[in-house]
């Protein structure tokens, strides 16, 4: 059986692309074939690369600036414009295939749909916990909406890691919030048609708990 081919975006700093092995292993273990996405600069190249793919994972990263509310804090640099350009081109090129957004990737999907992003959720959303592990944030529970795909996959509640400073403020067109932290911070989104799923935590680092999420994503890519 041919494995569904899953594109995986990368970070970009000092003219170097990097990606955590956790993403690769999670997709491979779920039955997918991971394909590392090159940093592309043209729509034509993005379309040709996307033609190889059955789905796309948009990985974590630095600060989102599109749809931003407020200013990025000193401990969160903005995403390099080269990555923003490449991620946007690839996202647009796979417009008919499943996409999984992780942390930055979830915020990216939301911003692409016209949603808004808190620059620093702890400072801007009343009652918000510290969600950045670098600032001392701790694992916490996420509760999933009753009629959501994520609840069907992960149950009513899951204990998750936390590595984010930004967070979704308002969801974009065609998206809805389906996961919430104990403080009300949006921790997961899904599109109305089920094609897009975004999580604010890092499921690739929670292999046992989130195995059903990756299995479902790869299965949808293979259809």
N, C-alpha and C positions, 0 to 999 in steps of 0.2 A: 504494500500500500504506500502511495506517495504521501509524504508528510506535508501538511499545509505550510506554505512558506511565509514566515512572519518577519517583517522588517522591524528592526530595533534601532531607534535613534540613539545618538550619543551626546555626551557633553563636548564642549569645545572651549579650549583655553590655551593661550600661547601657541596658536596654530596647530594644536594637536587634538585629535579626537580620542576620547576614552569612553569605555562603558564597563560597568560592573559585571563581573562574571555571573552574579546572582540572576540577572535578567536572562542570560543565555541558558543557564541551567534550568530555570523555571519553564521556559518555553520548550526546551528539549524534553524535559521530563513529562510535559503535557502532550507530547506527540508532535510538536511542531518542529520545523527546520528554521533555526534563527539565521537571519541574514542581516548583517550590520549595515546600516544605511550610511552611505558616504555623505559628506557635507556638500550639497549640491547648490548651484547658483542659478540654474535656468529651469524654466517650466518644462522645456523639452526633455532635459535629462531626468527631471523628476518623474515625468510621465513614463519614460522608458524604464526607469528603475521600478516604478510602481507596477508596471506590467508584469514584473516577476513575482509580485506579492499577492498573497491571499488575505493579508491583514497587517496591521501596524501597531507596534507598541511605542508610545511616546514616553520616554523615561524621565526621571527626575532631573532637576537642574537649578540654576540660580533664580534671580528675580524676574518675574513677568512684569512688563511695562505696559502692555496693551490692556485697556480697560481698567487701569490702576486708579484706586482711590487713595490719595495721600502720596507720600514720598517713601522710597525704599529706605529702610534703616541702614546705619553704617555697617552692620554685620551681614548684609545681604547685597552682593553686587548684582547689577543687571545682567541679563543674558546677553552674550556676544551677538551682535547683529547678524553675523554669518550663520549662527545657529537658528536664530529667529527666522531668517529667510529660508533656510533649508527645511526646517520643520514645517513652515507654512506651505511651501511648495509640495512637500510630500503629503501633508494632510489633505490638501486640495486634490492631489492626484489619486488618492484612494477613497474618493467620496462615496463609492458604492460598496465599500468593504468594512468589516469590523475594525474598530480602533479601541485600544485600551490605553487610557492615560493614567500615568502614575505620578502623584505629587505635582511637580511642575506640569506634567502632561495633562492632568485633570484641569488645572488652572488654564492651560493653553487651550484646551477644547472649549472651555467656558468662554474665554476671551474671544475666540474665533466666532462664537455664536452671538457675540454682542453683550456677554455678561460682564460683570464687574468683579474686581479683585481687591481685597484689602491689602495694602502694602505691609501692614504689621497687625495681624488679627488681635494679638494680645493687647495692643494699645488702642485699637479702634472698635472692637466689638465688646460691648459691656459684658463683664462677667467671664470673658474668655480666659481659659487656662493658658499656661505657657506650653506651646506645642512644639517648640524647637528643642531637640535633645541637646544641642549645643548651648542652650540657655538653661538647661536643667529640666526640660520637659520629660515627663514619665509616660510609660505605656498607659493606655486608658481604653475604656469600652466604647464601641460604636454600635448604635442601634439602627437597624435597617427598617425601612418602611415595609408594611405588610405585603403590598402588592409589587414589590421590586424584584428584579432578577437577583440582586445580591442577597436578599433575604432567603430566596429559594436555594441559593448556593451555600451561603455561610451561616444561615440561621438568623434568629431574631437579633442576636448580639454577638459581637466578636471583640476580643481583646487585641488591640493593635499597637504598633510602634508609632512614633511621632517625630517627624523631622522637618516640619514646615514652620515658616514665619508668616508667609502670606496665606490667604484662604479665600474661597469664593464668598463674595458678598451677595450678589444677585445672580441667579442662573440666567443663561442666555436663551435665545429662542429655540424651542424644541427640546430643551433640557429640563430635568427636574431633580431637585435634591432628594436623595433616598437614603442617606446615611448621616447620622448626627452624633457628635461627641456629647459627653455629659453636660457640657456648657452650651450646647446648641450650635457649635461650629459645624459647618457643612463638611462632611467627611467622604461623601460619595455622591456621584451624579450619574444619571442614565438619560439617554435620549428617548423620546416618545416612541420611536420605531425600534428601539433595542439595539441599534447598530453601535452606538457609542456608550462606553462605560468608563467612568473616571473614579479613581480612589485617591484620597489625600495621603493615606499611609503608604508604606512600601511592602506590598504583598510578596515580592520576590525574596524578601528577607524573613518571611514567615511561612516557609515551604509547607509544613504539615497543615497549618490552619487554612491556608488559602489555595491549596492544591485544586479544589473544585472550581475556583475562579479561573485559573489558567486552563484547566481541562475544558471548561465551557467555552472560553474564548477561542482556543485552538479548534475545537469542534465546529464552532460557528464559522470560523475562517475556512474550514474544509468543505463547507456545504456549497 
